């Protein structure tokens, strides 16, 4: 493999060059993953970002301020998402016992139920999206993506 070749795809110009551009490939994969998950969740009434927020607060709850960077969203967008999920009865805002100025977002019992169903749907969507990979390849891809994400996010 030469420096201008990626997995047998030659460098240079044109559409073939993009098949060797990791940024382009990750962006395409991210868009496909977003569409796949959004389509899969459509029957649940959740959107992908709402599902991600529910997962982020599933264990112990988190402050709204923490959620923005974790989700890659501006604070105003987090407020909108939380407002939507509060209105649906899936999360609630509560005071942090350690610091009353901090508002935590936590799952309600209804949120636990909807999250359990959405997590199953998400796993099925992921299986469809990554069906071309065997279990070892999926594990390796996950490890590599987590490593990159930790350095840039």
ZAMAR-462392 format. One record per atom (N, C-alpha, C): x, y, z; residue in three letters. Coordinates in pm, whole numbers, plus 32768, in hexadecimal, padded with zeros to 4 digits. Each point is the difference from the previous one (the first is absolute). Example, Ala and Ser with C-alpha at 12.3 -4.5 7.8 and 13.67 -1.06 7.14 Angstrom:
ZAMAR-462392
85277DC7830Cala
7FA780778000ala
805A80788000ala
7FDD80697FB8ser
805280778006ser
7FB3806D8049ser
This chain:
ZAMAR-462392
80557F8A8000unk
7FAB80768000unk
8059807B8000unk
7FEB80597FA3unk
804D807C7FF8unk
7FBA806C804Eunk
80408071800Funk
7FC8806D804Eunk
7F83803B7FC1unk
7FED7FEF7F7Dunk
7F8880377FC0unk
7F957F967FEAunk
800A7F918049unk
7FA07F947FF1unk
7FC57FDC8088unk
7F7F7FEF8003unk
7FBC7FD58079unk
7FAA7F897FDCunk
80247F8C8034unk
7FB57F857FE7unk
7FE77FE97F6Cunk
806680167FB1unk
7FF47FE67F71unk
7FC180717FB2unk
7FDB806D8040unk
7FC480727FBCunk
806E80667FE8unk
801280257F82unk
806D805D7FE0unk
7FDA808D8027unk
8066804F8020unk
7FED808C8023unk
7FEC80537F84unk
80118080800Cunk
7FF180597F8Eunk
7F838051800Cunk
7FB9800C7F90unk
7F8880537FFBunk
7F887FAC7FD9unk
7F8C80388017unk
7F867FC17FD3unk
7FBD7FAB806Bunk
7F917FC27FDCunk
7FB27FB28060unk
804E7F908043unk
805A7FBF7FB6unk
804C7F93803Bunk
805880308073unk
802F807B7FF5unk
80558037806Aunk
7FB580048084unk
7F7D801C7FFBunk
7FB18009807Aunk
7FF87F7A804Aunk
800B7F927FB8unk
7FFB7F7D8041unk
807C7FE78055unk
806780507FF0unk
80777FF98054unk
8006806D8068unk
7F9A80548007unk
7FFA8070805Dunk
7FB17FD5807Cunk
80487FE7806Eunk
7FBE7FCD8079unk
7F9680608034unk
801B80827FFAunk
7F9D8062802Funk
7F7E7FF57FB1unk
800D7FF37F7Cunk
7F8B7FF17FABunk
7FB47F7F8024unk
80497F94800Funk
7FC17F7F801Funk
7FB980038088unk
8041803B8064unk
7FC280098084unk
7F8380587FFAunk
8007806E7FB6unk
7F8B80587FF2unk
7F8D7FB67FBCunk
801F7FB57F96unk
7F987FB17FBBunk
7FC57F98805Dunk
80567FBC804Bunk
7FD17F9B805Eunk
7FAA8040806Dunk
802C80748033unk
7FB380448067unk
7F7580287FCFunk
7FF980327F84unk
7F7E80247FC7unk
7FA87F867FEFunk
803B7F927FD2unk
7FB47F847FEEunk
7FD07FCA8087unk
805680088065unk
7FDB7FD18085unk
7F8E80548039unk
800780837FEDunk
7F97805A8030unk
7F7A7FDF7FBDunk
80047FEF7F7Bunk
7F857FDD7FB6unk
7FC97F7A802Dunk
80577F9D800Dunk
7FD57F7A8026unk
7FBF8001808Aunk
804080448060unk
7FC880048087unk
7F8080518003unk
7FFD80727FBCunk
7F8780527FFDunk
7F8B7FB27FC5unk
80187FBC7F90unk
7F977FAF7FC3unk
7FD17F91805Dunk
80607FBD8040unk
7FDE7F93805Aunk
7FB080308079unk
802180758033unk
7FBD80358077unk
7F7B80437FE2unk
7FDE80137F82unk
7F8A804E7FDDunk
7F827FCE8044unk
7FF17F80800Funk
7F887FC98041unk
7FFD80168097unk
8073801E803Bunk
800780148091unk
7FDD808F8029unk
7FFE805A7F9Eunk
7FE7808C801Funk
807D804D8026unk
80727FBC8002unk
807F80438020unk
804E801D7F83unk
805380678008unk
8063801A7F98unk
80887FD68037unk
80627FF57FA9unk
80837FCD8027unk
803D80538071unk
7FF880837FF9unk
803C80558068unk
7FB77FEF8086unk
7F7E7FEE7FFBunk
7FB57FE9807Bunk
802B7F7C803Funk
800F7F9A7FACunk
802F7F7E8030unk
808B800E8040unk
805880487FBEunk
808880148035unk
7FFC80468088unk
7FAA8065800Eunk
7FF68046807Funk
7FCC7FA2806Cunk
7F9B7FAF7FDFunk
7FCD7FA08063unk
806F7FA1802Dunk
80527FD27FA2unk
806E7FA88025unk
80638049805Bunk
801B807E7FE5unk
8060804D804Funk
7FD580138091unk
7F7E80048019unk
7FD080178088unk
7FCF7F7F8043unk
80107F907FBDunk
7FC67F838030unk
80387FCF8084unk
808080158018unk
803B7FC78078unk
7FE08051807Dunk
802E807B8007unk
7FEE804E807Aunk
7FC6808A7FE6unk
7FE680217F84unk
7FD680877FDFunk
807C80567FECunk
7FEE806B7FB6unk
806F805C7FE4unk
7FC8808D7FFCunk
8059805F8016unk
7FD4808B7FF6unk
7FEE80247F6Dunk
7FA8805F7FE7unk
7FEC802D7F76unk
808280367FC7unk
804F803F8052unk
807F80397FD3unk
805F7F917FCFunk
80017F8E8042unk
80557F8F7FD6unk
7FD27FC57F7Bunk
7F7E80037FE9unk
7FC87FBA7F8Cunk
802C803C7F7Bunk
800F80827FF8unk
802680407F82unk
807F7FC87FC5unk
807080058048unk
807C7FCA7FCAunk
7FF97F697FE5unk
7FBC7FB78056unk
7FF67F6F7FEDunk
7FB57FDC7F80unk
7F9A80507FE1unk
7FAE7FE67F89unk
802F804E7F86unk
805F805A8013unk
802F80537F92unk
7F9980687FD7unk
7FB780358062unk
7F9580607FE5unk
80168082804Bunk
7FCB806C7FC9unk
7FFE80818045unk
7F9E7FF88074unk
801780528066unk
7FAD7FFF8078unk
7F6C80167FDFunk
7FE280597FA3unk
7F73801B7FDEunk
7FBD7F867FC3unk
804B7FB27FB4unk
7FC87F857FC6unk
7FE97F96806Aunk
80567FFC8066unk
7FEC7FA2806Eunk
7F818025804Bunk
7FED8081801Aunk
7F87802D8046unk
7F847FD57FB2unk
800180117F7Dunk
7F8E7FD87FADunk
7FE77F6A800Bunk
806A7FB07FF6unk
7FF17F6F800Bunk
7FC87FD98089unk
8037803A8069unk
7FD17FE08087unk
7F6E802A800Eunk
7FDE80777FD0unk
7F74802D8007unk
7FA27F9C7FBCunk
80287FCF7F8Aunk
7FAE7F9F7FB7unk
7FEE7F808051unk
806D7FD2803Cunk
7FFB7F83804Cunk
7FB780108085unk
80078077803Bunk
7FB1801C8078unk
7F6B7FFE7FDCunk
7FDD80427F92unk
7F7480047FD4unk
7FCA7F757FE3unk
80567FA77FCDunk
7FD67F777FE3unk
7FFA7FAA8080unk
80388033806Cunk
80007FB6807Eunk
80737F9E800Funk
8068800D7FACunk
806F7FA18001unk
8074802A805Aunk
800E8081801Aunk
80678032805Cunk
7FC380698059unk
8048801D806Bunk
7FD9806E8058unk
807E804C8028unk
7FEB807E8020unk
806D80518035unk
7FF47FFC8098unk
80737FEC8042unk
800080038092unk
807E80458031unk
7FFB802E8079unk
80758042803Bunk
80697F988024unk
807D80267FEEunk
80707FAC8027unk
8011800D8097unk
80027F908047unk
800D80048092unk
8085803E802Bunk
80677FF77FADunk
808380378021unk
800B80957FE5unk
7FAE80327FA2unk
8005808E7FDCunk
7F7580287FCDunk
7FB480408054unk
7F7580237FE0unk
7FF2805B7F86unk
806D80417FD6unk
7FFA80577F8Aunk
7FFD7FAE7F7Funk
802B7F838009unk
800A7FA97F8Aunk
7F7E7FB37FEFunk
7FCF80007F84unk
7F887FB37FDEunk
802A7F817FB7unk
7FDA7F8E803Aunk
801D7F807FC1unk
7F8B7FD57FA8unk
80207FBA7F97unk
7F9B7FC37FAAunk
80077F6B801Dunk
7F8E7FC68025unk
7FFD7F728025unk
7F887FBC7FBFunk
800E7F7F7FE8unk
7F937FB27FC6unk
7F8D7FF28063unk
7F887FFF7FCDunk
7F897FDD804Cunk
7FE67F6B7FE9unk
7FA57FC3804Aunk
7FDE7F747FE3unk
7FD07FED7F6Funk
7FB4805F7FCBunk
7FD57FF67F74unk
807980087FA3unk
806280538024unk
807A800C7FB1unk
804F7F807FFEunk
80057FBA8071unk
80467F7F8005unk
7FC07FA07F9Eunk
7F7C7FFC7FFFunk
7FB97FA57FA5unk
801880207F6Funk
7FF6807F7FDBunk
801480267F74unk
80917FEB7FD7unk
805E8019805Dunk
808D7FEC7FE1unk
801F7F6C7FE9unk
7FC77FA98050unk
80177F707FECunk
7FD47FD47F75unk
7F8B802C7FD5unk
7FCF7FDE7F7Aunk
8055803E7F93unk
8026807D8014unk
805280467F9Cunk
808B7FC27FF6unk
80377FD2806Funk
80857FC07FFEunk
7FFC7F807FADunk
7F957FB4800Dunk
7FF07F867FAFunk
7FF880257F6Cunk
7FB380657FE0unk
7FF2802F7F76unk
808880307FCBunk
804A80488053unk
808380327FD8unk
80607F8D7FE1unk
80007F988054unk
80587F8D7FE6unk
7FDB7FBC7F7Dunk
7F807FF47FE3unk
7FD47FC37F82unk
802B80567F8Aunk
7FF58083800Cunk
802A805C7F94unk
80977FF67FECunk
804A7FF7806Dunk
80917FF37FF6unk
80277F7D7FBCunk
7FB67F96801Dunk
801B7F7F7FBEunk
7FEB800B7F6Aunk
7F9980497FD5unk
7FE980137F71unk
806E80557FC2unk
8025806C8044unk
8064805D7FCDunk
80887FBD7FF0unk
80267FAD805Funk
80857FC37FFFunk
7FFC7F6C7FDDunk
7F997FD87FBBunk
7FF07F747FDBunk
806F7FC87FAAunk
804A80557FBAunk
806D7FD07FABunk
807C7FDA8051unk
800180218081unk
80737FE38055unk
7FE37F8A805Cunk
80667FAC8016unk
7FEE7F968061unk
8015803A808Dunk
7FEA7FB08066unk
80068030808Aunk
8088803B8023unk
806C7FC17FD4unk
80878034801Eunk
801780867FBBunk
7FD4800C7F84unk
8012807E7FB6unk
7FB080718043unk
7F867FE0802Dunk
7FAF80648044unk
8041802D8081unk
80357FA0804Dunk
80458023807Dunk
807880597FE3unk
80517FD97F9Bunk
8077804F7FDCunk
7FDA808C7FD1unk
7F9980097FADunk
7FD380847FD1unk
7FD480558076unk
7FB47FC6805Bunk
7FD480498076unk
807580348052unk
80657FAC8014unk
8076802B804Cunk
804880727FBAunk
800F7FF67F7Dunk
804680697FB6unk
7FB180838002unk
7F7E7FF87FEEunk
7FAE807A8001unk
80028041808Aunk
7FF57FB0806Bunk
800780398088unk
808580468017unk
806C7FC47FCEunk
8084803D8011unk
800880887FBBunk
7FCD80087F87unk
8002807F7FB7unk
7FA480668043unk
7F897FD58025unk
7FA0805C803Eunk
803A803B8080unk
80447FAF8051unk
803A8032807Dunk
8066806E7FE8unk
80427FFE7F8Cunk
806880647FE7unk
7FCA80807FC2unk
7F8A7FFB7FC4unk
7FCE80767FBAunk
7F83803C803Dunk
7FC07FBA8059unk
7F838033803Bunk
801680268090unk
